[in-house]
Amino acid sequence: MNKYIINIKLLAVVFVLTGFASCNLFRDEPVDKLSVNSIWKNELLLDEYMLPMYRNMNDGFSVYMPTNGLLKGASRVFLPWYGDQITVSKTNWYNTAYGDILKGNIQEITRWGLTTWTSYYSRIQAINLLFENKDNIPEGEHKQRILGEAHFFRAYYYYMLFRQYGGVLLIEKNFDPLKNPVKFPRASYEQMVEFITNEAQTAADILAVSYDSSNAGRVTKGAAYMLKAKTYLWASSEIFQNQSKSYLGFIDDKSREMLDLAEEAYDELEKLNAYSLIQISGTTEEEIKNQYRNIFLTKNSEESILEVQHSDDGDFANGFGHKLDREASSPYYGGTTAAYTPTQNHVDEYEMRKGYELDPENPYLNRDYRFYANILYDGCRFKSRTMSIHYETIDGEVVEGEDLKPYGTSTDAAVTKTGYYLGKFVDEAQQIDNNDTYASKQNYIIWRYAEVILDYAEIYYRQGRTDLALGRINDIRRRAHMHELSSVTWEDIVHERRIEMAFEETTYWDLFRWGIAEEKMNGETNPLKVVKITYDEAGKPKYEYSNMNRYPKRVRTFNKRQYYLPIPWDEIRYHGIEQNPDWVEV
């Protein structure tokens, strides 16, 4: 039996008894081995048992980009890099698995499909094992919470599989194919939606609305309703209706039904009265910028529904930190990777404030207030200085500004290739020095209440209730101190979503569910744009806009088959199921 068949044989489940007094969602997976049977009656071990479910939700800002072919399969990337709002500027990162996938390399995408499939099914099988032993867990509030988490995560990991593979193998019990050679068919879209939403509802019935600070970050009733609603909203997309293969979509049109069910699930979330937008009281551009940026630095706020928790001490080596601030920063602040550089494509999405028109000679004046929070641009203030992301002409020679000069002596140190650095998510107070043991501590937001409001707007618009859609869009715009709209179009909804959710993963998945990934993720149809700013001897700037690469088709390629990842070929053979369209074994 090939070792890749769903990782179904749980050869060893190992956990560590750590002796902590309350749950710690920052710990690494355990090291010391214990008997599986010793877990079920021990609350601390059960909490440890659930940690991999949390830790594997999302890599967040944790990035690993090996160029060695043997290590490529272990790559971790930031999914929005595949879209058009943000990209990397370190040239040799295009030689990693990320670069190969960006170019549409079949072999690397197949490996990605295998890694993702194995990871998610490993979590599902661990949850199935817990359910099989639930009678061994002592009765009480702790058991109820553990079972609620288990139902949530089984729904969550099937939701992740659903989005990336379509209908998959619905497995609710552990099995050893050597002892019980049962085979599973591919579930239909309808079966997937029913299973995920039922599991999410079961979780919602069990989980608490909130927890005390010692359990911050645990999944809640609201997270379960959000998962249920997101599943229905995903399934409502037009591209999943009237499909010839039931595992790729509905064989008829259930779009309106799915929209109505999504609305009902969001209504249940709203009834909890547990979430609200963080309001911005400032009135000046600087105050609004700072308060908006702080939304993404505040852990587990009233706007947060689900976040990947990171260590407050920022310890990357021994805790669960990450290196966002270091990897996003300009060379002036010690950055060497320029890993999170917004594109001109995205900058162009920020509209002008009411009463102003774009000045080509001063293109950063009077833009949407969120521009100043999200983007570090030439001439902006950051860490108590004015950033110099331009070239200067001095005595006839063109020289780089301070934020364009590579840091240190590294031969492959990078600076922005787009003309911008990241403002959203970054912490101006974060120390960046030669000790990279200490990095960043921001939580990685999976869902927040602003997305609920934007999802409502989309649902209402598609239901023909444009007045309600307009109200929801204006809720978001008011918070950002932007002028309200008097009417709303589909383009307005897309625009507001792209601005408010900039660089968050939902903007990546939107390209798939709206069926526009082929257009937006292809260099030929949507090349990434950059700006080069050069000051003449008199100090007058010149703005030159161009494509990031002269050969965009070679750098960014997205084919129709990539709407779904290929199912591992050993699974295809063993279970006798159909592969996703247009994938061939390599």
C-alpha positions in Angstrom: 0.0 0.0 0.0 1.5 3.3 -1.0 2.3 5.6 2.0 0.4 8.5 0.5 -3.1 7.0 0.6 -4.7 9.6 2.8 -2.3 9.0 5.6 -5.1 6.8 6.7 -3.0 4.4 8.9 -2.5 6.4 12.0 0.7 4.5 12.8 1.4 6.6 15.9 -0.4 9.5 17.6 2.1 11.1 19.9 1.6 13.9 22.4 3.5 15.5 25.3 2.3 16.2 28.8 3.5 19.8 29.3 2.1 20.7 32.7 0.7 24.0 31.8 -2.2 25.5 33.8 -4.3 26.7 31.0 -4.5 26.1 27.3 -1.5 27.4 25.3 -2.2 27.7 21.5 1.3 28.7 20.7 3.1 25.5 21.5 4.7 23.4 18.8 3.5 19.8 18.3 4.7 17.5 21.0 8.0 15.7 21.3 7.7 13.0 24.0 5.7 9.9 23.1 2.7 8.8 25.1 0.2 6.0 24.6 -2.9 7.1 22.6 -5.2 5.6 25.2 -3.7 7.8 28.0 -5.0 10.9 26.2 -8.7 10.6 26.5 -9.0 10.8 30.3 -6.5 13.7 30.7 -7.7 17.2 30.1 -4.3 18.6 29.5 -3.5 15.9 26.9 -6.8 16.4 25.2 -6.0 20.1 24.8 -2.6 19.1 23.4 -4.3 16.7 21.1 -6.3 19.5 19.6 -3.3 21.9 19.1 -2.4 20.5 15.6 -5.9 21.4 14.5 -5.3 25.0 15.4 -1.7 25.0 14.2 -2.5 23.7 10.8 -5.4 26.0 10.0 -3.0 28.3 8.2 0.7 29.1 8.1 -0.2 32.8 8.2 2.8 35.0 7.9 5.2 32.1 8.4 7.1 31.8 5.2 9.6 29.1 4.1 11.0 29.4 0.5 13.6 26.7 -0.1 15.2 26.7 -3.5 16.6 23.1 -3.0 14.6 20.7 -5.1 14.5 18.2 -2.2 12.9 20.7 0.1 10.5 22.4 -2.2 7.6 20.3 -1.0 8.0 21.8 2.4 7.5 25.4 1.2 5.1 27.7 3.0 3.8 30.7 1.1 1.4 33.7 1.6 -1.5 32.9 -0.7 -2.3 36.5 -1.8 1.1 36.4 -3.6 -0.6 34.4 -6.3 -3.1 37.3 -6.9 -2.4 40.8 -8.2 -2.5 43.0 -5.1 0.9 42.0 -3.6 4.0 40.1 -4.7 7.5 39.2 -3.8 10.6 41.2 -4.8 13.3 38.6 -3.9 14.4 37.3 -7.3 15.6 33.8 -6.2 12.2 33.1 -4.7 11.0 32.5 -8.2 13.2 29.4 -8.1 11.2 28.0 -5.2 8.0 25.9 -5.3 6.1 29.2 -5.2 7.8 30.3 -8.4 7.1 27.0 -10.1 3.4 27.1 -9.2 3.2 30.7 -10.3 4.5 29.6 -13.7 1.9 26.8 -13.8 4.4 23.9 -13.4 2.3 20.7 -13.4 4.8 18.7 -11.4 5.0 21.3 -8.6 1.2 21.8 -8.5 0.8 18.0 -8.3 3.2 18.0 -5.3 1.3 20.9 -3.7 -1.9 18.9 -4.2 -0.4 15.9 -2.5 1.0 17.8 0.4 -2.3 19.7 1.0 -4.4 16.6 0.7 -2.2 14.6 3.1 -2.1 17.4 5.7 -5.9 18.0 5.8 -6.8 14.3 5.9 -4.3 13.8 8.7 -6.2 16.3 10.7 -9.6 14.7 9.8 -8.4 11.2 10.7 -7.1 12.5 14.1 -10.6 14.0 14.7 -12.2 10.7 13.7 -10.1 8.9 16.2 -11.2 11.3 18.9 -14.8 10.7 18.1 -14.3 6.9 18.2 -13.0 7.4 21.8 -15.4 10.0 23.0 -17.1 7.6 25.4 -13.7 7.4 27.2 -13.6 11.1 27.8 -15.0 12.1 31.3 -18.3 14.0 31.1 -18.3 17.7 31.8 -17.8 21.1 30.2 -14.3 20.3 29.0 -15.6 17.3 27.0 -18.3 19.4 25.5 -15.8 22.0 24.4 -13.4 19.4 23.0 -16.3 17.8 21.0 -17.4 21.2 19.7 -13.9 21.9 18.5 -13.7 18.5 16.9 -16.9 19.0 14.9 -15.7 22.5 13.9 -12.4 21.3 12.7 -13.8 18.3 10.8 -16.0 20.8 9.0 -13.2 23.3 8.6 -10.7 20.8 7.0 -13.4 19.4 4.7 -14.2 23.0 3.7 -10.6 23.5 2.8 -10.6 20.3 0.7 -13.9 21.3 -0.8 -12.6 24.7 -2.1 -9.4 23.2 -3.5 -10.5 19.8 -4.9 -14.3 19.9 -5.3 -16.1 16.8 -4.0 -13.7 14.6 -2.1 -13.8 11.4 0.0 -16.2 11.8 3.0 -14.6 9.7 5.7 -16.2 9.7 9.1 -14.3 6.8 10.7 -10.7 5.7 10.8 -9.9 2.7 8.8 -6.8 0.6 8.0 -6.9 -0.3 4.3 -4.7 -3.3 5.0 -7.4 -4.7 7.3 -10.5 -3.3 5.8 -10.0 -2.5 2.1 -13.0 -0.3 1.8 -13.0 2.3 -1.0 -14.7 5.7 -1.1 -16.4 7.5 -4.0 -16.1 11.2 -4.6 -18.8 13.0 -2.8 -21.1 15.3 -4.8 -21.1 19.1 -4.2 -24.5 18.7 -2.5 -23.1 16.0 -0.2 -20.1 18.1 0.7 -22.2 21.2 1.5 -24.6 19.2 3.6 -21.8 17.4 5.5 -19.8 20.6 6.2 -22.7 22.7 7.2 -24.2 20.0 9.5 -20.8 19.6 11.2 -20.6 23.4 11.6 -24.1 23.6 13.0 -23.3 20.8 15.5 -20.2 22.7 16.6 -22.3 25.9 16.9 -24.8 24.1 19.2 -22.0 23.1 21.5 -19.4 25.8 21.5 -19.4 28.9 23.7 -19.9 32.4 22.3 -16.7 33.5 23.9 -13.9 32.4 26.3 -11.8 34.1 29.0 -8.4 35.4 28.1 -6.6 32.2 29.1 -8.4 30.5 26.2 -8.3 33.3 23.7 -8.1 32.1 20.2 -10.3 29.0 20.6 -13.0 28.4 18.0 -16.4 29.8 19.1 -20.1 29.6 18.2 -19.5 32.6 16.0 -16.7 30.9 14.1 -18.9 27.9 13.5 -21.7 30.0 12.1 -19.1 31.8 9.9 -17.9 28.5 8.5 -21.4 27.4 7.8 -22.2 30.7 6.0 -18.9 30.7 4.0 -19.7 27.2 2.8 -23.1 28.2 1.5 -21.7 31.4 0.0 -19.0 29.5 -1.8 -21.5 27.0 -3.2 -23.8 29.8 -4.4 -21.3 30.9 -7.0 -22.5 30.8 -10.6 -19.5 28.7 -11.8 -20.7 25.8 -9.6 -24.2 25.6 -11.1 -25.4 23.3 -13.9 -22.2 21.2 -13.9 -21.9 17.9 -15.8 -19.9 16.3 -12.9 -21.6 16.3 -9.5 -18.3 16.6 -7.7 -17.5 19.8 -9.5 -20.8 21.5 -8.8 -24.5 21.1 -8.7 -26.1 19.3 -11.7 -28.9 22.0 -11.5 -29.0 25.6 -10.4 -29.0 26.0 -6.6 -27.5 29.4 -6.5 -30.5 31.2 -5.0 -31.0 28.4 -2.4 -27.4 28.6 -1.3 -27.6 32.4 -1.1 -30.7 32.2 1.1 -29.0 29.6 3.4 -25.9 31.7 3.6 -28.0 34.7 4.7 -29.7 32.6 7.4 -26.4 31.4 8.8 -25.1 35.0 8.9 -28.3 36.0 10.7 -27.6 33.4 13.3 -24.1 34.9 13.7 -25.5 38.4 14.0 -28.0 37.3 16.8 -25.0 36.5 19.0 -24.2 40.2 19.3 -20.6 39.2 19.8 -18.9 41.2 17.0 -18.7 44.7 15.8 -16.5 47.0 13.6 -13.7 48.7 15.5 -14.7 52.3 15.0 -12.2 55.1 14.1 -12.7 58.3 16.1 -9.8 60.3 14.5 -10.6 63.0 11.9 -7.3 63.8 10.3 -5.6 61.7 7.7 -2.8 60.7 10.1 -5.3 59.8 12.9 -7.4 57.7 10.6 -4.4 56.0 9.1 -3.0 55.0 12.5 -6.3 53.8 14.0 -7.2 51.8 10.9 -3.7 50.2 10.8 -4.1 49.4 14.5 -7.1 47.2 13.8 -4.7 44.6 12.4 -2.3 44.8 15.4 -5.0 44.3 18.0 -5.3 40.6 19.0 -8.7 39.0 19.3 -10.6 42.3 19.2 -14.4 42.8 19.0 -14.0 42.6 15.2 -12.2 39.2 15.3 -14.1 36.0 14.6 -11.1 33.6 14.1 -7.3 34.3 14.2 -4.2 32.2 14.1 -2.6 32.9 17.5 1.0 34.0 17.7 3.3 34.4 20.7 3.3 37.8 22.3 7.1 37.6 22.9 7.7 37.4 19.2 10.1 34.4 19.8 10.4 32.8 16.3 12.9 30.2 17.3 11.2 28.8 20.4 7.6 30.0 20.2 5.1 30.5 17.5 6.2 33.9 16.1 6.8 34.9 12.5 8.9 37.4 10.6 6.4 39.6 8.9 8.0 42.9 10.0 11.5 41.8 9.1 10.5 40.3 5.8 8.2 43.3 4.8 10.6 46.1 5.8 12.7 48.2 3.5 16.5 47.9 3.6 16.8 51.1 5.6 15.2 49.3 8.6 17.3 46.1 8.1 15.0 44.2 5.6 16.7 42.0 3.1 13.8 40.1 1.4 11.1 42.7 0.5 8.7 39.8 0.7 5.4 41.7 0.8 5.4 44.5 -1.8 2.0 45.9 -3.0 1.6 46.3 -6.7 0.7 49.3 -8.7 -2.4 47.3 -9.8 -3.6 47.5 -6.2 -2.6 51.1 -5.6 -4.7 52.1 -8.6 -7.7 50.5 -6.9 -7.8 53.3 -4.2 -10.3 55.9 -5.2 -10.1 59.6 -4.6 -11.9 61.2 -1.6 -15.0 63.1 -2.5 -14.3 66.4 -4.2 -10.8 65.5 -5.4 -9.4 64.4 -8.7 -6.2 62.5 -9.3 -3.2 64.7 -9.8 -0.7 62.7 -12.0 2.2 64.8 -10.6 1.1 64.1 -7.0 -0.7 60.7 -7.3 -0.7 59.9 -3.5 -2.7 63.0 -2.4 -6.3 62.7 -1.2 -6.8 59.0 -1.7 -9.0 56.7 0.2 -7.8 56.9 3.8 -7.1 53.1 3.8 -4.4 53.7 1.2 -2.2 55.5 3.8 -2.7 52.6 6.3 -2.1 49.8 3.9 0.7 51.1 1.7 4.1 52.6 2.4 4.8 54.9 -0.6 7.5 57.4 -1.6 7.3 60.3 0.8 5.2 58.7 3.5 6.1 58.9 7.2 7.1 55.6 8.8 9.1 55.0 12.0 9.6 58.8 12.4 11.2 59.4 9.0 10.1 60.2 5.5 10.6 57.2 3.2 12.7 57.6 0.1 11.5 55.0 -2.4 12.8 56.9 -5.4 15.9 57.7 -7.4 17.6 61.0 -7.4 19.6 62.8 -10.0 22.7 64.3 -8.5 25.3 65.9 -10.7 23.9 64.0 -13.7 24.1 60.7 -11.9 21.0 58.7 -10.9 21.3 57.2 -7.4 18.9 55.1 -5.3 17.0 56.5 -2.3 17.7 55.0 1.1 14.8 52.6 0.9 16.1 51.2 -2.4 19.7 50.5 -1.4 20.2 46.8 -0.5 21.0 46.3 3.2 24.4 44.9 4.3 26.7 42.8 2.3 24.3 40.0 1.3 24.6 39.3 -2.5 21.0 38.4 -2.8 19.4 41.1 -0.6 16.2 42.5 -2.1 14.5 45.8 -2.3 11.0 46.5 -3.6 10.5 45.8 -7.3 7.1 47.5 -7.3 7.9 50.9 -5.8 6.0 50.2 -2.5 6.3 48.5 0.8 3.6 47.0 3.1 1.8 49.1 5.6 -1.1 46.9 6.6 -0.3 44.3 9.3 3.2 45.8 10.1 4.1 47.1 13.5 6.1 50.3 13.6 7.3 49.5 17.2 8.7 46.1 16.2 12.5 46.0 16.7 14.4 44.7 13.7 18.1 43.9 14.3 20.7 41.2 13.7 19.1 38.9 16.2 16.4 37.2 14.1 15.4 34.9 17.0 12.9 37.7 17.9 10.6 38.5 15.1 6.9 39.5 15.0 3.9 38.7 17.1 0.8 39.8 15.1 -2.0 37.3 14.9 -3.1 36.1 11.4 -6.7 37.0 10.9 -8.8 34.3 9.2 -12.2 35.9 9.6 -13.3 39.3 10.9 -16.6 41.0 11.1 -15.9 43.4 8.2 -16.0 40.3 6.0 -19.4 39.4 7.3 -20.7 42.8 6.3 -19.2 42.5 2.8 -20.6 39.0 2.4 -24.1 40.3 3.4 -23.7 43.1 0.7 -22.9 40.5 -1.9 -25.8 38.2 -0.9 -28.3 41.1 -0.9 -27.1 42.4 -4.3 -27.3 39.0 -5.9 -30.8 38.6 -4.4 -31.9 41.8 -6.0 -32.1 43.7 -2.7 -29.8 46.5 -3.7 -31.0 48.9 -1.0 -29.8 46.5 1.7 -26.5 45.9 -0.2 -25.9 49.6 -0.3 -26.4 50.0 3.4 -23.9 47.3 4.1 -21.3 48.8 1.8 -21.8 52.2 3.4 -21.3 50.6 6.9 -17.7 49.7 5.7 -17.1 53.0 4.1 -18.3 55.1 7.0 -15.9 53.3 9.3 -13.0 54.3 7.0 -14.3 57.9 6.9 -15.0 57.6 3.2 -18.0 59.3 1.6 -21.2 57.1 1.3 -22.5 55.9 -2.0 -25.9 56.9 -3.2 -26.4 53.7 -5.2 -24.5 50.4 -5.6 -23.4 48.2 -8.5 -21.6 44.9 -8.7 -18.4 46.7 -9.4 -18.8 48.8 -6.3 -19.2 45.6 -4.2 -16.1 44.1 -5.7 -14.1 47.3 -5.3 -15.0 47.8 -1.6 -14.1 44.2 -0.9 -10.8 44.5 -2.7 -9.9 47.6 -0.6 -11.2 46.6 2.8 -9.9 43.0 2.6 -6.7 43.9 0.8 -3.9 41.3 1.2 -6.2 39.1 3.2 -6.8 35.6 1.8 -10.4 36.2 1.0 -9.3 38.3 -2.0 -7.4 35.3 -3.3 -10.4 32.9 -3.0 -12.8 35.5 -4.5 -10.9 35.1 -7.8 -11.8 31.4 -7.8 -15.5 31.6 -6.7 -16.2 34.4 -9.1 -14.5 32.5 -11.9 -12.0 35.2 -12.8 -8.8 33.6 -11.7 -7.8 32.9 -15.3 -7.9 36.6 -16.0 -6.5 38.0 -12.8 -3.8 35.5 -12.1 -2.3 35.4 -15.7 0.6 37.7 -16.6 -0.6 37.9 -20.2 -4.1 39.3 -19.3 -3.2 41.0 -16.0 0.5 41.8 -15.8 1.7 43.1 -12.4 2.4 46.8 -12.6 5.2 48.8 -10.9 6.2 52.4 -10.5 9.7 53.9 -10.8 10.0 57.4 -9.4 13.0 59.6 -10.4 13.7 63.1 -9.2 15.5 65.5 -11.5 18.1 68.0 -10.5 15.4 70.5 -9.5 13.7 68.0 -7.3 10.7 67.3 -9.6 9.5 63.7 -9.6 8.8 61.7 -12.7 6.5 58.6 -12.4 7.1 55.8 -14.8 4.6 52.9 -14.8 5.5 49.5 -16.4 5.0 45.8 -16.2 7.0 44.1 -13.5 8.4 41.6 -16.0 8.8 42.0 -19.7 7.7 38.3 -20.1 4.6 38.2 -17.9 3.3 34.9 -19.5 6.5 33.2 -18.3 6.2 34.5 -14.8 2.4 34.3 -14.0 0.4 31.5 -15.6 -3.0 30.2 -14.6 -4.8 27.5 -16.6 -8.4 26.5 -16.3 -7.4 23.2 -14.7 -6.0 25.1 -11.7 -9.4 26.0 -10.4 -9.0 22.6 -8.7 -5.8 20.9 -7.5 -5.1 17.4 -8.7 -6.1 14.6 -6.3 -3.0 12.4 -5.5 -2.7 9.8 -8.1 -2.4 6.9 -5.6 -5.8 7.9 -4.3 -7.2 7.9 -7.8 -6.0 4.4 -8.5 -6.8 2.9 -5.1 -10.4 4.2 -4.8 -11.1 4.0 -8.6 -12.3 7.6 -8.7 -12.1 10.3 -11.5 -9.3 12.9 -11.4 -10.1 16.6 -11.7 -10.4 17.8 -15.3 -7.3 18.1 -17.5 -4.7 16.8 -15.0 -2.3 14.2 -16.2 0.2 12.1 -14.1 3.8 13.3 -14.3 
